[in-house]
């Protein structure tokens, strides 16, 4: 009897050392105190979140809110399309990150899809059939991306999307048929933005209204500018984007924000997020699957030490590494009736090595 009591005490010591609480048949690992002091903002998408370095909109958003320990994890990739995002590693990294930091990711922002349409535009010529096909593909891919993010992040993690500005409005300054094409681009971008918004709404993700912040539809209010009197939408495009504008000529094309544009985008996100970012209290780990462009995902991201799960019969425990998983298993065996003396000796040996 004394030997059994000693073994049970050893088991409880191990459970406490591993950060585990026993609740019926389920053992749940509490996050380590070191990680609980850091919370994360995960930024995903194309070049817009990275174009201006640490003056890009994710960093401006993070600096706007007073969240202790908030760290920006900017995984966006310049030139990314929805298809490449699903296949080039950004999604695998994002899903693995969300698993590793379950309950500690307090904000996710994403803008993606604009680059999908660029192959359909040649100068002022727009291939409408190409555009319709690529829009459909982009929205379908975005649905897969968002469903995987929602599954990995859990039902309460804030995911905020973004609609797009119009990078073709600088062509308005050329006049004639080129100006007509610039006017047409407003309705085309607006249509695409509506499709993107529908995809975001499917997973309960609000959308930062960047299009309105750039006043892309305002071609009637004329303002004085260095290019003469121009519509407000044109003035904002030429000021807030890295296009080269010159009166009487087509724009020198660009499709990313200036630092002033990044500030406007950040403000649009902040309006959507609200006055505060509230850190999540849930620490439930949700499994995530690898991306696929054609069917629901069937494989998982590469397993890391932070996402390993060990099971024993009906018991399951999730840890932050194989060492803690081993400790949990050892504790459970010790806690069972009878126990194993050799395991107790091994536990003492390994704990001695850890402390040395």
Secondary structure per residue as TSV (DSSP state, phi and psi in degrees):
chain	resnum	aa	ss	phi	psi
A	1	X	-	360.0	-45.1
A	2	X	H	-61.1	-37.0
A	3	X	H	-66.2	-39.9
A	4	X	H	-65.3	-42.5
A	5	X	H	-61.5	-40.4
A	6	X	H	-62.8	-40.3
A	7	X	H	-67.7	-38.0
A	8	X	H	-65.5	-39.1
A	9	X	H	-62.0	-40.5
A	10	X	H	-62.2	-38.2
A	11	X	H	-63.1	-46.2
A	12	X	H	-63.7	-36.1
A	13	X	H	-61.1	-43.3
A	14	X	H	-64.6	-41.8
A	15	X	H	-60.4	-42.5
A	16	X	H	-66.8	-40.0
A	17	X	H	-65.1	-34.0
A	18	X	T	-82.6	-4.9
A	19	X	T	76.2	32.5
A	20	X	E	-108.7	148.3
A	21	X	E	-122.8	134.3
A	22	X	E	-90.7	124.8
A	23	X	E	-135.7	93.2
A	24	X	T	63.3	-124.7
A	25	X	T	-97.7	6.7
A	26	X	E	-116.2	131.3
A	27	X	E	-111.5	122.7
A	28	X	E	-115.9	131.7
A	29	X	E	-87.6	124.1
A	30	X	-	-77.2	144.8
A	31	X	-	-59.9	144.6
A	32	X	-	-62.1	148.8
A	33	X	H	-62.4	-30.4
A	34	X	H	-65.8	-40.7
A	35	X	H	-75.6	-26.8
A	36	X	H	-68.0	-16.2
A	37	X	T	-83.5	-9.8
A	38	X	-	-117.5	131.6
A	39	X	E	-121.8	158.5
A	40	X	E	-123.9	145.8
A	41	X	E	-116.3	113.6
A	42	X	E	-98.0	117.2
A	43	X	E	-106.6	129.1
A	44	X	E	-128.5	158.9
A	45	X	E	135.9	-147.8
A	46	X	S	-97.8	-149.0
A	47	X	G	-72.3	-21.3
A	48	X	G	-58.0	-40.7
A	49	X	G	-76.1	-5.9
A	50	X	T	-124.2	-9.3
A	51	X	T	-59.6	-37.1
A	52	X	T	-102.3	24.2
A	53	X	G	60.2	-134.9
A	54	X	G	-76.3	0.6
A	55	X	G	-99.9	8.6
A	56	X	S	-70.6	161.4
A	57	X	H	-59.8	-34.0
A	58	X	H	-60.1	-38.8
A	59	X	H	-71.2	-33.8
A	60	X	H	-67.9	-39.8
A	61	X	H	-62.2	-47.4
A	62	X	H	-59.6	-39.0
A	63	X	H	-74.1	-18.2
A	64	X	H	-74.5	-29.5
A	65	X	S	-106.0	140.8
A	66	X	-	-93.9	81.0
A	67	X	-	-112.1	111.8
A	68	X	T	-57.7	131.9
A	69	X	T	75.3	12.5
A	70	X	E	-71.6	127.7
A	71	X	E	-124.9	130.6
A	72	X	E	-84.5	127.8
A	73	X	E	-114.7	95.9
A	74	X	E	-95.6	103.1
A	75	X	-	-101.9	3.8
A	76	X	-	-60.3	151.1
A	77	X	-	-126.6	125.0
A	78	X	T	-61.9	133.8
A	79	X	T	84.4	1.7
A	80	X	-	-65.9	138.7
A	81	X	-	-111.0	173.5
A	82	X	H	-64.5	-36.3
A	83	X	H	-67.8	-45.6
A	84	X	H	-68.5	-32.5
A	85	X	H	-61.6	-36.6
A	86	X	H	-74.5	-19.1
A	87	X	H	-122.4	-14.6
A	88	X	S	-99.6	2.5
A	89	X	S	116.9	-21.4
A	90	X	H	-60.5	-41.6
A	91	X	H	-68.8	-40.9
A	92	X	H	-59.0	-45.1
A	93	X	H	-62.4	-43.5
A	94	X	H	-64.7	-45.0
A	95	X	H	-66.3	-40.5
A	96	X	H	-63.7	-40.3
A	97	X	H	-62.7	-43.8
A	98	X	H	-66.0	-35.9
A	99	X	H	-65.9	-44.2
A	100	X	H	-65.8	-33.4
A	101	X	T	-115.5	41.6
A	102	X	T	-57.3	128.0
A	103	X	T	83.6	-7.5
A	104	X	T	-113.7	-0.8
A	105	X	E	-95.7	108.4
A	106	X	E	-95.9	-9.0
A	107	X	E	-158.2	138.1
A	108	X	E	-130.0	125.6
A	109	X	E	-119.1	151.3
A	110	X	E	-150.0	134.7
A	111	X	E	-133.9	125.0
A	112	X	-	-157.4	148.2
A	113	X	-	124.7	-27.9
A	114	X	G	-61.0	-41.4
A	115	X	G	-68.3	-20.7
A	116	X	G	-60.5	-29.5
A	117	X	G	-92.8	-14.1
A	118	X	G	-59.7	-35.5
A	119	X	G	-62.6	-16.2
A	120	X	G	-87.1	-2.7
A	121	X	E	-116.6	126.2
A	122	X	E	-128.6	98.5
A	123	X	T	65.9	-121.9
A	124	X	T	-98.1	3.3
A	125	X	E	-92.8	129.1
A	126	X	E	-117.7	124.5
A	127	X	-	-85.0	101.0
A	128	X	H	-66.1	-37.6
A	129	X	H	-63.9	-42.9
A	130	X	H	-60.9	-43.4
A	131	X	H	-61.8	-45.2
A	132	X	H	-64.4	-41.7
A	133	X	H	-65.2	-43.4
A	134	X	H	-71.1	-33.2
A	135	X	H	-62.1	-44.8
A	136	X	H	-62.3	-43.9
A	137	X	H	-63.1	-44.1
A	138	X	H	-60.8	-44.4
A	139	X	H	-68.6	-39.1
A	140	X	H	-62.6	-46.4
A	141	X	H	-62.4	-40.6
A	142	X	H	-62.1	-37.5
A	143	X	H	-60.0	-41.4
A	144	X	H	-65.3	-45.9
A	145	X	H	-57.1	-48.4
A	146	X	H	-69.3	-37.7
A	147	X	H	-65.1	-37.6
A	148	X	H	-69.0	-40.2
A	149	X	H	-63.5	-42.9
A	150	X	H	-63.8	-41.3
A	151	X	H	-62.9	-42.5
A	152	X	H	-74.0	-38.2
A	153	X	H	-83.3	-20.9
A	154	X	-	93.4	168.5
A	155	X	T	-73.3	-17.6
A	156	X	T	-105.5	-10.1
A	157	X	S	-67.9	129.4
A	158	X	-	-70.2	120.8
A	159	X	E	-113.7	122.6
A	160	X	E	-119.0	123.8
A	161	X	E	-93.5	-175.8
A	162	X	E	-147.7	136.7
A	163	X	-	-91.8	179.5
A	164	X	-	-112.1	150.9
A	165	X	-	-74.5	176.7
A	166	X	-	-112.4	106.4
A	167	X	T	-81.1	2.3
A	168	X	T	-101.3	-1.5
A	169	X	G	-69.9	-18.6
A	170	X	G	-62.7	-22.6
A	171	X	G	-68.3	-15.0
A	172	X	G	-57.0	-31.7
A	173	X	G	-67.9	-17.7
A	174	X	G	-75.8	-19.8
A	175	X	-	74.3	-179.5
A	176	X	H	59.6	-143.1
A	177	X	H	-66.7	-28.2
A	178	X	H	-66.8	-38.6
A	179	X	H	-63.8	-38.1
A	180	X	H	-62.2	-41.3
A	181	X	H	-64.2	-37.8
A	182	X	H	-63.8	-41.2
A	183	X	H	-60.5	-42.0
A	184	X	H	-63.8	-33.9
A	185	X	H	-60.7	-29.2
A	186	X	H	-61.8	-46.0
A	187	X	H	-69.4	-34.8
A	188	X	H	-67.0	-44.0
A	189	X	H	-65.5	-39.5
A	190	X	H	-61.4	-41.2
A	191	X	H	-62.8	-44.2
A	192	X	H	-64.4	-41.5
A	193	X	H	-60.1	-38.2
A	194	X	H	-64.3	-38.8
A	195	X	H	-66.6	-42.2
A	196	X	H	-62.1	-43.0
A	197	X	H	-59.1	-40.5
A	198	X	H	-61.1	-39.3
A	199	X	H	-66.8	-41.6
A	200	X	H	-64.0	-39.5
A	201	X	H	-64.2	-26.3
A	202	X	T	-61.4	-27.5
A	203	X	T	-111.6	17.1
A	204	X	T	69.7	29.1
A	205	X	-	-99.3	116.9
A	206	X	-	-67.1	163.0
A	207	X	E	-122.6	125.1
A	208	X	E	-69.0	125.3
A	209	X	-	-87.9	74.0
A	210	X	H	-68.2	-33.6
A	211	X	H	-57.3	-44.8
A	212	X	H	-70.4	-35.9
A	213	X	H	-63.0	-29.8
A	214	X	T	-92.2	1.2
A	215	X	T	50.1	46.6
A	216	X	T	-67.2	-19.7
A	217	X	T	-94.7	-4.1
A	218	X	-	-87.6	88.8
A	219	X	-	-105.2	9.8
A	220	X	S	-107.8	-35.7
A	221	X	S	-77.5	114.7
A	222	X	E	-91.3	137.2
A	223	X	E	-128.8	154.1
A	224	X	E	-81.0	133.3
A	225	X	E	-145.7	176.3
A	226	X	T	-67.6	-10.9
A	227	X	T	-104.1	12.9
A	228	X	E	96.9	-165.4
A	229	X	E	-79.7	118.7
A	230	X	E	-135.4	159.2
A	231	X	E	-60.5	150.1
A	232	X	H	-55.7	-39.9
A	233	X	H	-60.9	-39.0
A	234	X	H	-70.5	-42.8
A	235	X	H	-60.2	-43.3
A	236	X	H	-68.2	-40.5
A	237	X	H	-60.9	-43.9
A	238	X	H	-71.6	-23.9
A	239	X	H	-91.5	-37.5
A	240	X	H	-99.7	-7.4
A	241	X	B	-117.9	162.5
A	242	X	S	-87.8	26.3
A	243	X	-	-76.8	154.8
A	244	X	B	-102.1	116.1
A	245	X	-	-105.8	137.1
A	246	X	-	-149.1	130.1
A	247	X	T	-57.7	133.1
A	248	X	T	82.7	2.9
A	249	X	S	-133.9	159.0
A	250	X	-	-66.4	154.7
A	251	X	-	-70.1	152.6
A	252	X	B	-83.5	113.8
A	253	X	-	-68.5	141.0
A	254	X	-	-152.9	161.8
A	255	X	-	-141.7	28.4
A	256	X	S	-127.3	159.2
A	257	X	B	-78.8	148.9
A	258	X	-	-73.4	178.3
A	259	X	H	-63.7	-35.5
A	260	X	H	-64.6	-38.6
A	261	X	H	-66.1	-38.5
A	262	X	H	-61.9	-36.5
A	263	X	H	-64.0	-43.2
A	264	X	H	-64.1	-40.7
A	265	X	H	-64.1	-44.4
A	266	X	H	-58.9	-41.4
A	267	X	H	-65.4	-35.7
A	268	X	H	-64.5	-41.1
A	269	X	H	-64.3	-43.5
A	270	X	H	-61.9	-37.0
A	271	X	H	-61.3	-39.5
A	272	X	H	-74.8	-40.0
A	273	X	H	-66.5	-40.6
A	274	X	-	103.4	-164.5
A	275	X	S	-77.7	-23.8
A	276	X	-	-141.2	154.6
A	277	X	-	-102.6	118.5
A	278	X	-	-96.1	115.5
A	279	X	-	-57.6	141.1
A	280	X	-	-75.3	152.5
A	281	X	-	-105.3	-15.1
A	282	X	-	-74.3	140.0
A	283	X	-	-120.3	21.2
A	284	X	-	-72.1	129.4
A	285	X	-	-87.1	129.2
A	286	X	-	-111.9	130.4
A	287	X	-	-70.1	147.9
A	288	X	-	-129.5	153.4
A	289	X	-	-114.6	159.9
A	290	X	-	-74.5	154.9
A	291	X	-	-75.9	153.5
A	292	X	-	-146.9	141.9
A	293	X	S	-91.7	-7.3
A	294	X	S	-121.4	-23.9
A	295	X	S	-151.6	164.5
A	296	X	-	-55.2	140.9
A	297	X	-	-63.0	145.9
A	298	X	-	-124.1	-12.6
A	299	X	S	-117.2	160.4
A	300	X	-	-104.8	156.7
A	301	X	-	-59.5	159.4
A	302	X	-	-53.5	133.9
A	303	X	-	-73.5	133.1
A	304	X	-	-115.1	171.6
A	305	X	T	-61.4	-25.2
A	306	X	T	-84.5	-10.5
A	307	X	T	-117.1	7.1
A	308	X	-	-67.2	140.8
A	309	X	E	-124.5	137.5
A	310	X	E	-119.1	135.5
A	311	X	E	-122.8	150.0
A	312	X	E	-139.4	103.4
A	313	X	T	61.0	-123.6
A	314	X	T	-90.0	0.8
A	315	X	E	-92.1	142.9
A	316	X	E	-137.1	138.5
A	317	X	E	-143.4	139.3
A	318	X	E	-113.6	129.4
A	319	X	-	-126.4	-173.6
A	320	X	S	-108.1	25.3
A	321	X	S	158.8	162.0
A	322	X	H	-65.7	-29.7
A	323	X	H	-60.5	-46.7
A	324	X	H	-69.3	-36.9
A	325	X	H	-61.6	-41.5
A	326	X	H	-63.3	-43.4
A	327	X	H	-60.6	-41.0
A	328	X	H	-63.3	-44.4
A	329	X	H	-62.7	-43.6
A	330	X	H	-60.4	-42.5
A	331	X	H	-64.6	-40.3
A	332	X	H	-66.9	-39.1
A	333	X	H	-65.0	-43.9
A	334	X	H	-62.2	-35.9
A	335	X	H	-73.2	-20.1
A	336	X	S	-71.1	160.7
A	337	X	S	-60.8	131.2
A	338	X	S	92.2	-52.8
A	339	X	-	67.1	-170.7
A	340	X	-	-138.1	120.2
A	341	X	H	-64.3	-36.8
A	342	X	H	-64.4	-33.9
A	343	X	H	-69.3	-38.3
A	344	X	H	-61.1	-42.8
A	345	X	H	-62.7	-41.5
A	346	X	H	-65.6	-38.7
A	347	X	H	-60.4	-46.5
A	348	X	H	-62.4	-38.3
A	349	X	H	-63.6	-47.0
A	350	X	H	-68.1	-38.1
A	351	X	H	-65.6	-34.7
A	352	X	H	-63.5	-39.7
A	353	X	H	-65.3	-39.7
A	354	X	H	-62.4	-38.1
A	355	X	H	-80.2	-15.2
A	356	X	-	-84.8	360.0
